Amino acid sequence: MNKWLLYVFTIGFAVYWASNLILWFPWSYNTTLGITLMLTINPFLWAYATFLALKTFPKSNLIKGALIISLIFLLLALIMDYIFFGLIRNAMEQLYHPTTFYGYGFLISLPFILVLIFNNRISQLKKTTKNSDIVKAVISGLACLGILILIIVLEIEI
């Protein structure tokens, strides 16, 4: 269970920074474009991460797994939003828009929606968490975070 919890934290970390990296230039160019892309691309990224976490949940009660995943992803989003908007960008006033709260609600509900829709499929694809899965998530998350920090610090624009 501890390895699985670490895995959920690392894939949440990786998807958070990957989604921000993907959205940085469109959002910098036009807020409406950024919000539109966030509402179309991010659900697929988070759904994929959630699906990975659910199919590696070590117990049979997927609702319990969904609850744990939703709480971890929400906690990560809250903390990393503060890091991204507050510490990296010094732009806390840009954080709390209605879309932010919609995003939090989405992260809370998504695991339950996937369990309801794909319960049998998830159960058929069950696998265990591997150390290599955790390492891949950490490396990809740190790479996205690093690239995003460089873009912001160096003020790279398109």
N, CA, C and O of each residue as an XYZ file, in Angstrom:
632
protein
N       0.829     -1.197      0.000
C       0.000      0.000      0.000
C       0.870      1.256      0.000
O       0.534      2.232     -0.671
N       1.984      1.251      0.739
C       2.846      2.431      0.791
C       3.442      2.749     -0.577
O       3.549      3.915     -0.959
N       3.829      1.704     -1.311
C       4.381      1.911     -2.646
C       3.321      2.509     -3.571
O       3.615      3.378     -4.392
N       2.101      2.037     -3.426
C       1.009      2.554     -4.246
C       0.738      4.020     -3.926
O       0.533      4.824     -4.835
N       0.737      4.370     -2.658
C       0.527      5.774     -2.272
C       1.613      6.666     -2.866
O       1.324      7.752     -3.370
N       2.848      6.212     -2.806
C       3.948      6.961     -3.409
C       3.732      7.106     -4.913
O       3.979      8.167     -5.484
N       3.271      6.034     -5.544
C       2.993      6.059     -6.976
C       1.915      7.092     -7.308
O       2.062      7.853     -8.264
N       0.848      7.123     -6.534
C      -0.234      8.083     -6.776
C       0.292      9.510     -6.625
O      -0.022     10.375     -7.442
N       1.080      9.756     -5.598
C       1.670     11.094     -5.431
C       2.558     11.453     -6.622
O       2.505     12.580     -7.117
N       3.366     10.512     -7.081
C       4.298     10.840     -8.170
C       3.588     11.045     -9.503
O       3.981     11.922    -10.272
N       2.552     10.260     -9.797
C       1.870     10.504    -11.075
C       1.033     11.780    -11.006
O       0.872     12.468    -12.014
N       0.509     12.097     -9.844
C      -0.186     13.381     -9.681
C       0.776     14.540     -9.873
O       0.448     15.525    -10.534
N       1.958     14.421     -9.295
C       3.008     15.434     -9.448
C       3.378     15.601    -10.927
O       3.473     16.723    -11.424
N       3.583     14.491    -11.616
C       3.993     14.534    -13.020
C       2.904     15.137    -13.904
O       3.200     15.969    -14.762
N       1.662     14.734    -13.710
C       0.587     15.252    -14.551
C       0.343     16.728    -14.279
O       0.064     17.489    -15.205
N       0.444     17.142    -13.026
C       0.260     18.565    -12.708
C       1.251     19.415    -13.483
O       0.863     20.378    -14.145
N       2.535     19.062    -13.405
C       3.552     19.892    -14.060
C       3.521     19.739    -15.574
O       3.810     20.696    -16.293
N       3.178     18.560    -16.069
C       3.050     18.376    -17.524
C       1.910     19.234    -18.065
O       2.058     19.875    -19.106
N       0.795     19.252    -17.381
C      -0.342     20.049    -17.862
C      -0.025     21.538    -17.831
O      -0.415     22.267    -18.744
N       0.670     22.001    -16.809
C       1.044     23.410    -16.760
C       2.049     23.763    -17.852
O       1.995     24.850    -18.427
N       2.951     22.851    -18.130
C       3.920     23.079    -19.200
C       3.210     23.154    -20.554
O       3.496     24.038    -21.361
N       2.294     22.231    -20.795
C       1.546     22.218    -22.057
C       0.729     23.499    -22.223
O       0.623     24.029    -23.330
N       0.161     23.992    -21.143
C      -0.726     25.151    -21.218
C      -0.007     26.492    -21.136
O      -0.624     27.524    -21.400
N       1.272     26.511    -20.781
C       1.946     27.780    -20.509
C       1.892     28.755    -21.680
O       1.442     29.888    -21.509
N       2.334     28.348    -22.848
C       2.383     29.282    -23.981
C       0.988     29.694    -24.457
O       0.746     30.884    -24.658
N       0.057     28.738    -24.644
C      -1.283     29.182    -25.060
C      -1.910     30.149    -24.045
O      -2.529     31.140    -24.432
N      -1.749     29.859    -22.756
C      -2.340     30.701    -21.718
C      -1.652     32.066    -21.691
O      -2.307     33.088    -21.486
N      -0.343     32.085    -21.897
C       0.400     33.350    -21.919
C      -0.035     34.213    -23.098
O      -0.069     35.440    -23.011
N      -0.362     33.553    -24.191
C      -0.771     34.260    -25.401
C      -2.182     34.820    -25.257
O      -2.434     35.972    -25.608
N      -3.110     33.998    -24.738
C      -4.506     34.394    -24.634
C      -5.158     33.580    -23.518
O      -5.180     32.350    -23.569
N      -5.683     34.267    -22.519
C      -6.289     33.583    -21.368
C      -7.450     32.686    -21.791
O      -7.585     31.571    -21.286
N      -8.273     33.153    -22.696
C      -9.411     32.350    -23.150
C      -8.938     31.068    -23.837
O      -9.503     29.996    -23.621
N      -7.912     31.187    -24.655
C      -7.339     30.012    -25.302
C      -6.802     29.040    -24.250
O      -7.020     27.831    -24.341
N      -6.104     29.574    -23.259
C      -5.563     28.736    -22.194
C      -6.652     28.014    -21.422
O      -6.536     26.821    -21.141
N      -7.708     28.735    -21.079
C      -8.814     28.117    -20.345
C      -9.491     27.050    -21.204
O      -9.829     25.975    -20.709
N      -9.685     27.343    -22.475
C     -10.300     26.374    -23.382
C      -9.466     25.103    -23.474
O      -9.998     23.996    -23.396
N      -8.161     25.266    -23.640
C      -7.288     24.096    -23.709
C      -7.261     23.343    -22.380
O      -7.218     22.113    -22.351
N      -7.288     24.098    -21.285
C      -7.292     23.458    -19.982
C      -8.535     22.583    -19.819
O      -8.463     21.489    -19.259
N      -9.653     23.065    -20.304
C     -10.902     22.322    -20.162
C     -11.030     21.180    -21.163
O     -11.914     20.336    -21.019
N     -10.163     21.136    -22.177
C     -10.231     20.055    -23.156
C      -9.083     19.059    -23.028
O      -9.293     17.858    -23.199
N      -7.880     19.529    -22.731
C      -6.705     18.651    -22.648
C      -6.531     18.056    -21.254
O      -6.313     16.854    -21.109
N      -6.629     18.896    -20.237
C      -6.379     18.441    -18.868
C      -7.258     17.285    -18.413
O      -6.764     16.390    -17.728
N      -8.544     17.267    -18.766
C      -9.343     16.102    -18.328
C      -8.773     14.774    -18.815
O      -8.826     13.779    -18.092
N      -8.232     14.744    -20.024
C      -7.657     13.499    -20.533
C      -6.371     13.129    -19.789
O      -6.142     11.957    -19.490
N      -5.537     14.123    -19.491
C      -4.308     13.844    -18.742
C      -4.630     13.305    -17.351
O      -4.069     12.297    -16.921
N      -5.535     13.981    -16.654
C      -5.890     13.551    -15.308
C      -6.637     12.226    -15.327
O      -6.463     11.412    -14.419
N      -7.468     11.990    -16.347
C      -8.179     10.705    -16.444
C      -7.182      9.564    -16.639
O      -7.335      8.498    -16.043
N      -6.174      9.781    -17.464
C      -5.161      8.757    -17.684
C      -4.401      8.460    -16.382
O      -4.195      7.299    -16.028
N      -3.992      9.512    -15.682
C      -3.280      9.328    -14.405
C      -4.164      8.607    -13.393
O      -3.701      7.722    -12.673
N      -5.416      8.983    -13.342
C      -6.352      8.356    -12.411
C      -6.560      6.884    -12.766
O      -6.602      6.029    -11.882
N      -6.689      6.595    -14.051
C      -6.850      5.213    -14.502
C      -5.634      4.371    -14.098
O      -5.784      3.244    -13.627
N      -4.425      4.927    -14.284
C      -3.213      4.221    -13.874
C      -3.222      3.937    -12.372
O      -2.878      2.841    -11.931
N      -3.621      4.939    -11.602
C      -3.657      4.755    -10.152
C      -4.705      3.722     -9.742
O      -4.456      2.901     -8.859
N      -5.860      3.760    -10.370
C      -6.917      2.802    -10.024
C      -6.537      1.379    -10.380
O      -6.805      0.454     -9.614
N      -5.917      1.194    -11.536
C      -5.612     -0.186    -11.934
C      -4.461     -0.780    -11.122
O      -4.246     -1.991    -11.165
N      -3.728      0.035    -10.394
C      -2.679     -0.492     -9.519
C      -3.087     -0.470     -8.042
O      -2.289     -0.825     -7.174
N      -4.324     -0.056     -7.756
C      -4.791     -0.050     -6.363
C      -4.708     -1.468     -5.815
O      -5.274     -2.389     -6.403
N      -4.005     -1.658     -4.692
C      -3.707     -3.012     -4.218
C      -4.879     -3.761     -3.578
O      -4.727     -4.931     -3.226
N      -6.010     -3.139     -3.421
C      -7.143     -3.810     -2.791
C      -8.287     -3.924     -3.802
O      -8.220     -3.344     -4.886
N      -9.316     -4.658     -3.453
C     -10.415     -4.895     -4.397
C     -11.476     -3.793     -4.377
O     -12.198     -3.633     -5.361
N     -11.590     -3.035     -3.296
C     -12.609     -1.993     -3.189
C     -12.146     -0.726     -3.918
O     -11.458      0.116     -3.342
N     -12.532     -0.605     -5.190
C     -12.083      0.525     -5.997
C     -12.654      1.865     -5.533
O     -12.056      2.909     -5.790
N     -13.790      1.847     -4.862
C     -14.345      3.105     -4.334
C     -13.403      3.675     -3.278
O     -13.177      4.884     -3.228
N     -12.861      2.809     -2.442
C     -11.887      3.262     -1.439
C     -10.644      3.825     -2.151
O     -10.106      4.851     -1.736
N     -10.197      3.163     -3.209
C      -9.075      3.667     -3.994
C      -9.388      5.013     -4.613
O      -8.545      5.911     -4.626
N     -10.607      5.155     -5.128
C     -11.027      6.427     -5.728
C     -11.001      7.546     -4.693
O     -10.574      8.660     -4.995
N     -11.448      7.262     -3.496
C     -11.439      8.267     -2.435
C     -10.010      8.698     -2.111
O      -9.730      9.891     -1.990
N      -9.127      7.747     -1.974
C      -7.729      8.059     -1.669
C      -7.099      8.866     -2.804
O      -6.410      9.855     -2.556
N      -7.332      8.448     -4.032
C      -6.776      9.159     -5.189
C      -7.303     10.592     -5.247
O      -6.533     11.528     -5.462
N      -8.601     10.765     -5.058
C      -9.169     12.112     -5.137
C      -8.581     13.025     -4.066
O      -8.309     14.196     -4.332
N      -8.384     12.503     -2.865
C      -7.808     13.312     -1.789
C      -6.342     13.656     -2.075
O      -5.911     14.785     -1.840
N      -5.587     12.692     -2.578
C      -4.175     12.942     -2.892
C      -4.054     13.947     -4.024
O      -3.262     14.885     -3.930
N      -4.823     13.773     -5.097
C      -4.747     14.704     -6.227
C      -5.191     16.106     -5.824
O      -4.602     17.089     -6.273
N      -6.214     16.214     -4.988
C      -6.646     17.532     -4.515
C      -5.559     18.176     -3.663
O      -5.242     19.351     -3.849
N      -4.993     17.431     -2.746
C      -3.912     17.954     -1.901
C      -2.733     18.424     -2.755
O      -2.188     19.504     -2.529
N      -2.345     17.611     -3.733
C      -1.250     17.991     -4.621
C      -1.580     19.260     -5.395
O      -0.740     20.152     -5.513
N      -2.793     19.346     -5.922
C      -3.187     20.528     -6.692
C      -3.150     21.784     -5.826
O      -2.683     22.832     -6.272
N      -3.631     21.686     -4.609
C      -3.610     22.843     -3.715
C      -2.177     23.293     -3.422
O      -1.864     24.480     -3.507
N      -1.325     22.351     -3.081
C       0.062     22.673     -2.744
C       0.812     23.181     -3.966
O       1.503     24.197     -3.894
N       0.680     22.484     -5.081
C       1.452     22.869     -6.274
C       0.908     24.131     -6.921
O       1.669     24.865     -7.551
N      -0.386     24.408     -6.787
C      -0.907     25.697     -7.246
C      -0.261     26.833     -6.456
O       0.111     27.861     -7.021
N      -0.133     26.639     -5.149
C       0.531     27.664     -4.333
C       1.994     27.825     -4.765
O       2.485     28.948     -4.887
N       2.685     26.711     -4.995
C       4.081     26.777     -5.436
C       4.178     27.473     -6.789
O       5.012     28.359     -6.974
N       3.324     27.071     -7.739
C       3.399     27.613     -9.094
C       2.990     29.080     -9.136
O       3.722     29.918     -9.663
N       1.821     29.389     -8.582
C       1.323     30.764     -8.664
C       1.970     31.673     -7.629
O       2.234     32.841     -7.917
N       2.228     31.165     -6.438
C       2.767     32.002     -5.378
C       4.275     32.124     -5.394
O       4.805     33.235     -5.386
N       4.967     31.014     -5.416
C       6.423     31.042     -5.292
C       7.152     31.236     -6.624
O       8.065     32.056     -6.719
N       6.753     30.485     -7.646
C       7.459     30.558     -8.926
C       7.078     31.822     -9.703
O       7.946     32.519    -10.228
N       5.771     32.113     -9.772
C       5.307     33.218    -10.615
C       5.001     34.485     -9.836
O       4.863     35.551    -10.436
N       4.889     34.399     -8.514
C       4.505     35.543     -7.685
C       3.221     36.177     -8.220
O       3.153     37.390     -8.420
N       2.210     35.344     -8.448
C       0.963     35.795     -9.071
C      -0.254     35.132     -8.417
O      -1.113     34.588     -9.111
N      -0.325     35.176     -7.112
C      -1.428     34.525     -6.402
C      -2.796     35.065     -6.833
O      -3.788     34.337     -6.801
N      -2.851     36.327     -7.231
C      -4.129     36.912     -7.641
C      -4.696     36.232     -8.892
O      -5.890     36.347     -9.170
N      -3.856     35.534     -9.637
C      -4.314     34.845    -10.835
C      -4.817     33.425    -10.543
O      -5.369     32.764    -11.422
N      -4.626     32.976     -9.330
C      -4.946     31.582     -9.015
C      -6.436     31.338     -8.818
O      -6.993     30.425     -9.428
N      -7.076     32.114     -8.002
C      -8.422     31.761     -7.573
C      -9.504     32.348     -8.481
O     -10.199     33.302     -8.130
N      -9.613     31.741     -9.651
C     -10.679     32.013    -10.608
C     -11.669     30.860    -10.504
O     -11.340     29.811     -9.950
N     -12.875     31.042    -11.029
C     -13.834     29.918    -10.987
C     -13.278     28.635    -11.612
O     -13.593     27.539    -11.148
N     -12.456     28.758    -12.655
C     -11.919     27.552    -13.285
C     -11.032     26.766    -12.332
O     -10.962     25.540    -12.428
N     -10.356     27.445    -11.418
C      -9.529     26.747    -10.436
C     -10.399     25.856     -9.557
O     -10.064     24.696     -9.313
N     -11.505     26.396     -9.088
C     -12.389     25.619     -8.225
C     -13.107     24.515     -8.996
O     -13.378     23.449     -8.443
N     -13.417     24.761    -10.272
C     -13.965     23.697    -11.113
C     -12.935     22.572    -11.244
O     -13.275     21.390    -11.194
N     -11.688     22.960    -11.410
C     -10.614     21.975    -11.516
C     -10.495     21.133    -10.265
O     -10.325     19.917    -10.349
N     -10.585     21.771     -9.092
C     -10.528     21.025     -7.842
C     -11.709     20.050     -7.738
O     -11.538     18.899     -7.335
N     -12.890     20.514     -8.100
C     -14.065     19.642     -8.083
C     -13.916     18.474     -9.043
O     -14.328     17.352     -8.748
N     -13.324     18.754    -10.193
C     -13.076     17.711    -11.183
C     -12.136     16.651    -10.621
O     -12.382     15.456    -10.778
N     -11.051     17.088     -9.963
C     -10.095     16.134     -9.391
C     -10.728     15.276     -8.304
O     -10.372     14.108     -8.143
N     -11.657     15.847     -7.566
C     -12.336     15.080     -6.515
C     -13.280     14.046     -7.120
O     -13.347     12.913     -6.644
N     -14.005     14.429     -8.163
C     -15.037     13.539     -8.718
C     -14.512     12.545     -9.756
O     -15.093     11.471     -9.913
N     -13.439     12.871    -10.462
C     -12.961     12.024    -11.558
C     -12.707     10.562    -11.166
O     -13.157      9.670    -11.885
N     -12.013     10.277    -10.067
C     -11.792      8.859     -9.736
C     -13.090      8.069     -9.564
O     -13.164      6.906     -9.961
N     -14.106      8.690     -8.978
C     -15.380      8.006     -8.779
C     -16.096      7.785    -10.120
O     -16.710      6.742    -10.344
N     -16.006      8.778    -10.997
C     -16.615      8.648    -12.328
C     -15.965      7.493    -13.092
O     -16.652      6.687    -13.719
N     -14.638      7.424    -13.032
C     -13.946      6.338    -13.739
C     -14.280      4.969    -13.156
O     -14.411      3.997    -13.900
N     -14.415      4.883    -11.851
C     -14.795      3.608    -11.236
C     -16.198      3.209    -11.687
O     -16.448      2.041    -11.985
N     -17.105      4.170    -11.737
C     -18.471      3.858    -12.162
C     -18.523      3.410    -13.627
O     -19.266      2.493    -13.975
N     -17.737      4.058    -14.469
C     -17.774      3.747    -15.902
C     -16.943      2.509    -16.241
O     -17.377      1.658    -17.017
N     -15.742      2.414    -15.654
C     -14.783      1.381    -16.072
C     -14.468      0.353    -14.997
O     -13.393     -0.246    -15.028
N     -15.362      0.130    -14.056
C     -15.081     -0.777    -12.945
C     -14.600     -2.151    -13.421
O     -13.575     -2.645    -12.952
N     -15.326     -2.760    -14.338
C     -14.946     -4.103    -14.811
C     -13.627     -4.062    -15.565
O     -12.790     -4.948    -15.394
N     -13.435     -3.064    -16.382
C     -12.196     -2.952    -17.178
C     -10.989     -2.760    -16.255
O      -9.947     -3.384    -16.450
N     -11.136     -1.902    -15.260
C     -10.044     -1.668    -14.307
C      -9.711     -2.960    -13.577
O      -8.539     -3.294    -13.402
N     -10.733     -3.684    -13.153
C     -10.517     -4.945    -12.433
C      -9.807     -5.982    -13.302
O      -8.992     -6.757    -12.802
N     -10.114     -6.000    -14.602
C      -9.468     -6.939    -15.520
C      -8.006     -6.583    -15.763
O      -7.184     -7.467    -16.005
N      -7.679     -5.309    -15.700
C      -6.316     -4.848    -16.012
C      -5.450     -4.677    -14.773
O      -4.363     -4.109    -14.868
N      -5.888     -5.141    -13.634
C      -5.156     -4.958    -12.381
C      -3.688     -5.342    -12.525
O      -3.358     -6.368    -13.118
N      -2.822     -4.513    -11.979
C      -1.393     -4.824    -11.936
C      -0.808     -4.222    -10.677
O      -1.454     -3.418    -10.005
N       0.396     -4.604    -10.361
C       1.045     -4.085     -9.163
C       1.908     -2.882     -9.530
O       2.325     -2.710    -10.675
N       2.155     -2.076     -8.540
C       3.000     -0.903     -8.728
C       4.457     -1.334     -8.758
O       4.911     -2.083     -7.893
N       5.188     -0.856     -9.758
C       6.610     -1.174     -9.888
C       7.436      0.056     -9.536
O       7.004      1.193     -9.723
N       8.618     -0.199     -9.029
C       9.522      0.915     -8.731
C       9.820      1.728     -9.981
O       9.949      2.950     -9.911
N       9.930      1.058    -11.126
C      10.234      1.772    -12.369
C       9.109      2.733    -12.746
O       9.374      3.777    -13.343
N       7.855      2.404    -12.411
C       6.734      3.313    -12.673
C       6.878      4.587    -11.853
O       6.621      5.687    -12.342
N       7.288      4.426    -10.614
C       7.479      5.579     -9.729
C       8.626      6.443    -10.240
O       8.507      7.667    -10.290
N       9.729      5.815    -10.616
C      10.897      6.556    -11.118
C      10.545      7.318    -12.386
O      10.923      8.481    -12.528
N       9.831      6.689    -13.308
C       9.427      7.363    -14.550
C       8.569      8.589    -14.246
O       8.760      9.645    -14.850
N       7.630      8.456    -13.319
C       6.760      9.579    -12.973
C       7.559     10.718    -12.334
O       7.335     11.888    -12.646
N       8.483     10.378    -11.447
C       9.298     11.416    -10.800
C      10.151     12.143    -11.833
O      10.208     13.373    -11.838
N      10.807     11.396    -12.701
C      11.681     12.012    -13.710
C      10.880     12.894    -14.655
O      11.294     14.016    -14.946
N       9.739     12.408    -15.142
C       8.955     13.224    -16.067
C       8.386     14.456    -15.373
O       8.347     15.531    -15.972
N       7.947     14.327    -14.127
C       7.436     15.477    -13.379
C       8.509     16.516    -13.125
O       8.275     17.712    -13.300
N       9.696     16.063    -12.710
C      10.803     17.004    -12.470
C      11.261     17.670    -13.766
O      11.616     18.848    -13.768
N      11.255     16.923    -14.861
C      11.640     17.502    -16.155
C      10.654     18.594    -16.561
O      11.064     19.677    -16.977
N       9.370     18.317    -16.443
C       8.356     19.330    -16.797
C       8.460     20.547    -15.891
O       8.383     21.680    -16.364
N       8.635     20.322    -14.594
C       8.791     21.425    -13.653
C      10.027     22.254    -14.000
O       9.964     23.483    -14.021
N      11.145     21.591    -14.270
C      12.383     22.298    -14.608
C      12.256     23.126    -15.873
O      12.691     24.277    -15.912
N      11.667     22.551    -16.899
C      11.488     23.279    -18.154
C      10.569     24.475    -17.945
O      10.834     25.563    -18.457
N       9.506     24.278    -17.206
C       8.567     25.373    -16.933
C       9.237     26.496    -16.153
O       9.027     27.670    -16.457
N      10.030     26.154    -15.163
C      10.753     27.180    -14.393
C      11.712     27.945    -15.299
O      11.797     29.170    -15.222
N      12.433     27.227    -16.155
C      13.345     27.905    -17.091
C      12.599     28.859    -18.019
O      13.049     29.981    -18.249
N      11.469     28.421    -18.546
C      10.685     29.277    -19.432
C      10.244     30.543    -18.715
O      10.306     31.636    -19.279
N       9.803     30.399    -17.482
C       9.317     31.558    -16.719
C      10.471     32.467    -16.325
O      10.393     33.681    -16.510
N      11.545     31.893    -15.780
C      12.678     32.701    -15.313
C      13.351     33.412    -16.484
O      13.715     34.583    -16.371
N      13.517     32.715    -17.600
C      14.176     33.310    -18.770
C      13.211     34.116    -19.637
O      13.609     34.693    -20.649
N      11.935     34.152    -19.231
C      10.895     34.906    -19.935
C      10.840     34.558    -21.421
O      10.779     35.435    -22.282
N      10.864     33.266    -21.693
C      10.785     32.795    -23.085
C       9.346     32.944    -23.571
O       8.410     32.502    -22.905
N       9.180     33.557    -24.712
C       7.859     33.770    -25.295
C       7.845     33.280    -26.731
O       8.881     33.152    -27.384
N       6.630     33.009    -27.201
C       6.468     32.625    -28.600
C       5.908     33.806    -29.355
O       5.686     33.718    -30.562
